[in-house]
Amino acid sequence: MDTEARRRHISSMTDELDNLMLVYLRRIDEKIDRVIETQQDHGRRLTSLETQVAGLHADFAGQSARIDRIEARLDRIEKRLNLIAA
């Protein structure tokens, strides 16, 4: 094989290697894009869950306050009817 043919052969192999590397880099890039998209979706879902949990805490606090008021009213009724010692 003469020098020019050898150079073309090596150049061809280098081009094939570069193309193969580009294929793998594109695949990696696509996978990273999917991971980022999934992570962003998880972030949105987590934010939604946090909002819902905060709403539940507010509901529980409201129910607790209502139960406290009912308990106070029941105590006054029991005292008025002499059901418990004053």
C-alpha positions as CSV (number, residue, x, y, z in Angstrom):
1,M,0.0,0.0,0.0
2,D,1.5,3.3,-0.9
3,T,1.6,6.3,1.4
4,E,-1.4,8.1,-0.1
5,A,-3.6,5.0,0.1
6,R,-2.5,4.4,3.7
7,R,-3.3,8.1,4.5
8,R,-6.8,7.8,2.9
9,H,-7.4,4.5,4.8
10,I,-6.4,6.1,8.2
11,S,-8.5,9.2,7.3
12,S,-11.5,7.0,6.5
13,M,-11.1,5.1,9.8
14,T,-10.8,8.4,11.7
15,D,-14.0,9.7,10.0
16,E,-15.8,6.5,10.9
17,L,-14.7,6.8,14.6
18,D,-15.7,10.4,14.7
19,N,-19.1,9.5,13.2
20,L,-19.5,6.7,15.8
21,M,-18.6,9.0,18.6
22,L,-21.2,11.6,17.3
23,V,-23.9,8.9,17.3
24,Y,-23.1,8.0,20.9
25,L,-22.9,11.6,22.0
26,R,-26.3,12.3,20.4
27,R,-27.8,9.3,22.2
28,I,-26.3,10.5,25.5
29,D,-27.7,14.0,24.9
30,E,-31.2,12.6,24.2
31,K,-31.1,10.5,27.4
32,I,-30.0,13.6,29.4
33,D,-32.8,15.6,27.9
34,R,-35.3,12.8,29.0
35,V,-33.8,12.7,32.5
36,I,-34.1,16.5,32.8
37,E,-37.7,16.4,31.6
38,T,-38.5,13.7,34.1
39,Q,-36.8,15.6,36.9
40,Q,-38.8,18.7,36.0
41,D,-42.0,16.7,36.0
42,H,-41.1,15.3,39.4
43,G,-40.5,18.8,40.7
44,R,-43.9,20.0,39.5
45,R,-45.6,16.9,41.1
46,L,-43.7,17.5,44.4
47,T,-44.8,21.1,44.5
48,S,-48.4,20.0,43.9
49,L,-48.2,17.5,46.7
50,E,-46.7,20.1,49.1
51,T,-49.6,22.4,48.3
52,Q,-52.1,19.7,49.0
53,V,-50.4,18.8,52.3
54,A,-50.4,22.5,53.3
55,G,-54.1,22.6,52.5
56,L,-54.7,19.5,54.7
57,H,-52.8,21.1,57.6
58,A,-55.1,24.2,57.3
59,D,-58.2,22.0,57.2
60,F,-57.0,20.1,60.3
61,A,-56.3,23.4,62.1
62,G,-59.8,24.6,61.2
63,Q,-61.4,21.4,62.5
64,S,-59.4,21.6,65.7
65,A,-60.6,25.1,66.3
66,R,-64.2,24.1,65.6
67,I,-63.9,21.1,68.0
68,D,-62.5,23.4,70.7
69,R,-65.5,25.8,70.3
70,I,-67.9,22.9,70.4
71,E,-66.2,21.5,73.6
72,A,-66.4,24.9,75.3
73,R,-70.1,25.2,74.4
74,L,-70.7,21.6,75.7
75,D,-69.0,22.6,79.0
76,R,-71.2,25.6,79.4
77,I,-74.4,23.5,78.7
78,E,-73.3,20.8,81.2
79,K,-72.7,23.5,83.9
80,R,-76.0,25.2,83.2
81,L,-77.8,21.8,83.5
82,N,-75.8,21.0,86.6
83,L,-74.5,17.8,85.0
84,I,-71.0,18.6,86.3
85,A,-69.7,20.4,89.3
86,A,-69.2,24.1,88.7
